[in-house]
Amino acid sequence: MQTADDVLELLNEFEGPVSEKWSDRVAVAFETLTDSERSLIHWLFVEGLTQAECAANADISVAGIKKRRERMLVKLRKVLL
């Protein structure tokens, strides 16, 4: 089974021009996420916050953030791969 890091590495290694089809798939994948999952993506991958900082923002434990991150990446993986 692929880990979350494997999926992120796969996305980072995507070569060639970004096609409309690929961007459509990403848009559909993001629609499957809840608002809190989208916020977590923003905090982790856009703002570069640590899991501890995300936990403070969401007012939950670091373990809760880890679990949400894994579930969120599984959802995205199902739609994208």
Backbone as JSON Lines, residues from 0, in Angstrom:
{"i":0,"aa":"M","n":[0.84,-1.19,0.0],"ca":[0.0,0.0,0.0],"c":[0.88,1.24,0.0]}
{"i":1,"aa":"Q","n":[0.51,2.22,-0.8],"ca":[1.28,3.45,-0.87],"c":[1.08,4.27,0.39]}
{"i":2,"aa":"T","n":[2.14,4.91,0.83],"ca":[2.03,5.83,1.97],"c":[1.67,7.2,1.44]}
{"i":3,"aa":"A","n":[1.3,8.09,2.36],"ca":[0.98,9.47,1.98],"c":[2.17,10.12,1.29]}
{"i":4,"aa":"D","n":[3.35,9.87,1.8],"ca":[4.55,10.45,1.2],"c":[4.77,9.93,-0.22]}
{"i":5,"aa":"D","n":[4.43,8.66,-0.47],"ca":[4.55,8.1,-1.82],"c":[3.64,8.84,-2.8]}
{"i":6,"aa":"V","n":[2.43,9.13,-2.36],"ca":[1.48,9.84,-3.22],"c":[1.97,11.25,-3.5]}
{"i":7,"aa":"L","n":[2.45,11.93,-2.46],"ca":[2.96,13.29,-2.66],"c":[4.17,13.29,-3.59]}
{"i":8,"aa":"E","n":[5.01,12.28,-3.46],"ca":[6.18,12.18,-4.33],"c":[5.73,11.94,-5.77]}
{"i":9,"aa":"L","n":[4.73,11.1,-5.96],"ca":[4.2,10.85,-7.29],"c":[3.69,12.14,-7.91]}
{"i":10,"aa":"L","n":[2.96,12.93,-7.14],"ca":[2.44,14.2,-7.66],"c":[3.56,15.16,-7.98]}
{"i":11,"aa":"N","n":[4.61,15.18,-7.15],"ca":[5.74,16.07,-7.39],"c":[6.53,15.66,-8.63]}
{"i":12,"aa":"E","n":[6.52,14.37,-8.98],"ca":[7.28,13.87,-10.12],"c":[6.49,13.93,-11.42]}
{"i":13,"aa":"F","n":[5.26,14.38,-11.35],"ca":[4.42,14.47,-12.55],"c":[5.1,15.39,-13.55]}
{"i":14,"aa":"E","n":[5.39,14.85,-14.72],"ca":[6.12,15.62,-15.73],"c":[5.2,15.98,-16.88]}
{"i":15,"aa":"G","n":[5.61,16.96,-17.6],"ca":[4.86,17.39,-18.77],"c":[3.92,18.52,-18.42]}
{"i":16,"aa":"P","n":[3.3,19.07,-19.44],"ca":[2.37,20.17,-19.2],"c":[1.17,19.68,-18.4]}
{"i":17,"aa":"V","n":[0.7,20.53,-17.53],"ca":[-0.49,20.17,-16.74],"c":[-1.68,20.25,-17.68]}
{"i":18,"aa":"S","n":[-2.35,19.14,-17.81],"ca":[-3.47,19.09,-18.74],"c":[-4.75,19.52,-18.05]}
{"i":19,"aa":"E","n":[-5.69,19.93,-18.86],"ca":[-6.99,20.29,-18.31],"c":[-7.61,19.07,-17.63]}
{"i":20,"aa":"K","n":[-7.38,17.9,-18.21],"ca":[-7.92,16.67,-17.63],"c":[-7.36,16.47,-16.21]}
{"i":21,"aa":"W","n":[-6.06,16.66,-16.03],"ca":[-5.45,16.49,-14.71],"c":[-6.03,17.51,-13.73]}
{"i":22,"aa":"S","n":[-6.14,18.76,-14.15],"ca":[-6.67,19.78,-13.24],"c":[-8.13,19.5,-12.9]}
{"i":23,"aa":"D","n":[-8.86,18.94,-13.85],"ca":[-10.25,18.54,-13.57],"c":[-10.29,17.45,-12.51]}
{"i":24,"aa":"R","n":[-9.38,16.49,-12.62],"ca":[-9.33,15.4,-11.63],"c":[-9.0,15.94,-10.25]}
{"i":25,"aa":"V","n":[-8.07,16.9,-10.18],"ca":[-7.7,17.49,-8.9],"c":[-8.89,18.25,-8.32]}
{"i":26,"aa":"A","n":[-9.59,19.01,-9.16],"ca":[-10.77,19.76,-8.7],"c":[-11.83,18.82,-8.15]}
{"i":27,"aa":"V","n":[-12.08,17.72,-8.85],"ca":[-13.06,16.73,-8.39],"c":[-12.61,16.12,-7.07]}
{"i":28,"aa":"A","n":[-11.32,15.82,-6.98],"ca":[-10.79,15.22,-5.75],"c":[-10.99,16.16,-4.57]}
{"i":29,"aa":"F","n":[-10.75,17.45,-4.77],"ca":[-10.9,18.4,-3.68],"c":[-12.36,18.57,-3.27]}
{"i":30,"aa":"E","n":[-13.27,18.35,-4.2],"ca":[-14.69,18.43,-3.86],"c":[-15.11,17.32,-2.91]}
{"i":31,"aa":"T","n":[-14.36,16.22,-2.88],"ca":[-14.7,15.11,-1.98],"c":[-14.29,15.4,-0.54]}
{"i":32,"aa":"L","n":[-13.49,16.44,-0.33],"ca":[-12.99,16.77,1.0],"c":[-13.95,17.68,1.75]}
{"i":33,"aa":"T","n":[-13.93,17.56,3.07],"ca":[-14.71,18.46,3.91],"c":[-13.97,19.79,4.04]}
{"i":34,"aa":"D","n":[-14.65,20.78,4.56],"ca":[-14.01,22.08,4.77],"c":[-12.8,21.95,5.7]}
{"i":35,"aa":"S","n":[-12.93,21.14,6.74],"ca":[-11.81,20.99,7.68],"c":[-10.63,20.28,7.01]}
{"i":36,"aa":"E","n":[-10.91,19.35,6.1],"ca":[-9.83,18.68,5.38],"c":[-9.13,19.65,4.42]}
{"i":37,"aa":"R","n":[-9.92,20.5,3.78],"ca":[-9.32,21.52,2.9],"c":[-8.46,22.48,3.7]}
{"i":38,"aa":"S","n":[-8.94,22.85,4.88],"ca":[-8.14,23.73,5.75],"c":[-6.83,23.05,6.13]}
{"i":39,"aa":"L","n":[-6.9,21.77,6.44],"ca":[-5.69,21.04,6.81],"c":[-4.7,21.01,5.66]}
{"i":40,"aa":"I","n":[-5.18,20.78,4.45],"ca":[-4.29,20.82,3.28],"c":[-3.63,22.18,3.17]}
{"i":41,"aa":"H","n":[-4.41,23.23,3.33],"ca":[-3.86,24.58,3.23],"c":[-2.79,24.81,4.28]}
{"i":42,"aa":"W","n":[-3.07,24.43,5.51],"ca":[-2.11,24.64,6.6],"c":[-0.83,23.84,6.37]}
{"i":43,"aa":"L","n":[-0.98,22.57,5.99],"ca":[0.19,21.7,5.83],"c":[1.02,22.01,4.59]}
{"i":44,"aa":"F","n":[0.35,22.17,3.46],"ca":[1.07,22.22,2.19],"c":[1.2,23.61,1.59]}
{"i":45,"aa":"V","n":[0.38,24.54,2.0],"ca":[0.5,25.91,1.49],"c":[1.24,26.78,2.49]}
{"i":46,"aa":"E","n":[0.76,26.77,3.75],"ca":[1.4,27.58,4.77],"c":[2.63,26.9,5.37]}
{"i":47,"aa":"G","n":[2.73,25.58,5.21],"ca":[3.88,24.84,5.73],"c":[3.9,24.71,7.24]}
{"i":48,"aa":"L","n":[2.72,24.7,7.86],"ca":[2.65,24.56,9.31],"c":[3.0,23.13,9.72]}
{"i":49,"aa":"T","n":[3.49,23.01,10.94],"ca":[3.76,21.68,11.49],"c":[2.43,21.05,11.9]}
{"i":50,"aa":"Q","n":[2.48,19.75,12.17],"ca":[1.27,19.09,12.64],"c":[0.83,19.65,13.99]}
{"i":51,"aa":"A","n":[1.78,20.03,14.83],"ca":[1.43,20.63,16.12],"c":[0.72,21.97,15.93]}
{"i":52,"aa":"E","n":[1.19,22.76,14.97],"ca":[0.55,24.05,14.7],"c":[-0.86,23.85,14.12]}
{"i":53,"aa":"C","n":[-0.99,22.85,13.27],"ca":[-2.31,22.53,12.71],"c":[-3.26,22.08,13.82]}
{"i":54,"aa":"A","n":[-2.74,21.28,14.73],"ca":[-3.55,20.81,15.85],"c":[-4.04,21.99,16.7]}
{"i":55,"aa":"A","n":[-3.17,22.95,16.93],"ca":[-3.57,24.14,17.7],"c":[-4.64,24.93,16.94]}
{"i":56,"aa":"N","n":[-4.47,25.07,15.63],"ca":[-5.47,25.79,14.82],"c":[-6.82,25.1,14.85]}
{"i":57,"aa":"A","n":[-6.81,23.77,14.79],"ca":[-8.05,23.0,14.73],"c":[-8.59,22.66,16.12]}
{"i":58,"aa":"D","n":[-7.82,22.98,17.14],"ca":[-8.2,22.7,18.53],"c":[-8.42,21.21,18.77]}
{"i":59,"aa":"I","n":[-7.51,20.4,18.2],"ca":[-7.51,18.96,18.44],"c":[-6.07,18.51,18.71]}
{"i":60,"aa":"S","n":[-5.91,17.24,19.03],"ca":[-4.57,16.72,19.33],"c":[-3.76,16.51,18.05]}
{"i":61,"aa":"V","n":[-2.45,16.39,18.21],"ca":[-1.58,16.08,17.08],"c":[-1.96,14.72,16.5]}
{"i":62,"aa":"A","n":[-2.3,13.77,17.37],"ca":[-2.73,12.45,16.87],"c":[-3.98,12.59,16.0]}
{"i":63,"aa":"G","n":[-4.88,13.49,16.36],"ca":[-6.07,13.74,15.56],"c":[-5.72,14.3,14.2]}
{"i":64,"aa":"I","n":[-4.74,15.2,14.16],"ca":[-4.29,15.77,12.88],"c":[-3.68,14.67,12.01]}
{"i":65,"aa":"K","n":[-2.86,13.81,12.62],"ca":[-2.24,12.72,11.85],"c":[-3.31,11.81,11.25]}
{"i":66,"aa":"K","n":[-4.33,11.5,12.03],"ca":[-5.39,10.62,11.55],"c":[-6.17,11.3,10.42]}
{"i":67,"aa":"R","n":[-6.5,12.58,10.59],"ca":[-7.22,13.32,9.55],"c":[-6.39,13.4,8.27]}
{"i":68,"aa":"R","n":[-5.09,13.65,8.42],"ca":[-4.21,13.76,7.26],"c":[-4.21,12.44,6.48]}
{"i":69,"aa":"E","n":[-4.08,11.34,7.19],"ca":[-4.05,10.04,6.52],"c":[-5.37,9.75,5.82]}
{"i":70,"aa":"R","n":[-6.5,9.99,6.49],"ca":[-7.82,9.75,5.87],"c":[-8.02,10.64,4.65]}
{"i":71,"aa":"M","n":[-7.59,11.89,4.77],"ca":[-7.73,12.84,3.67],"c":[-6.91,12.38,2.46]}
{"i":72,"aa":"L","n":[-5.69,11.95,2.69],"ca":[-4.84,11.5,1.59],"c":[-5.37,10.22,0.96]}
{"i":73,"aa":"V","n":[-5.99,9.35,1.74],"ca":[-6.61,8.14,1.2],"c":[-7.75,8.54,0.27]}
{"i":74,"aa":"K","n":[-8.57,9.5,0.69],"ca":[-9.66,9.98,-0.16],"c":[-9.12,10.51,-1.49]}
{"i":75,"aa":"L","n":[-8.1,11.36,-1.4],"ca":[-7.52,11.95,-2.6],"c":[-6.92,10.88,-3.5]}
{"i":76,"aa":"R","n":[-6.24,9.92,-2.9],"ca":[-5.61,8.84,-3.65],"c":[-6.64,8.06,-4.45]}
{"i":77,"aa":"K","n":[-7.79,7.77,-3.85],"ca":[-8.84,7.0,-4.54],"c":[-9.33,7.72,-5.78]}
{"i":78,"aa":"V","n":[-9.43,9.05,-5.69],"ca":[-9.95,9.81,-6.82],"c":[-8.88,10.04,-7.88]}
{"i":79,"aa":"L","n":[-7.64,10.29,-7.45],"ca":[-6.6,10.68,-8.39],"c":[-5.87,9.51,-9.05]}
{"i":80,"aa":"L","n":[-5.77,8.38,-8.37],"ca":[-4.96,7.29,-8.93],"c":[-5.78,6.14,-9.44]}
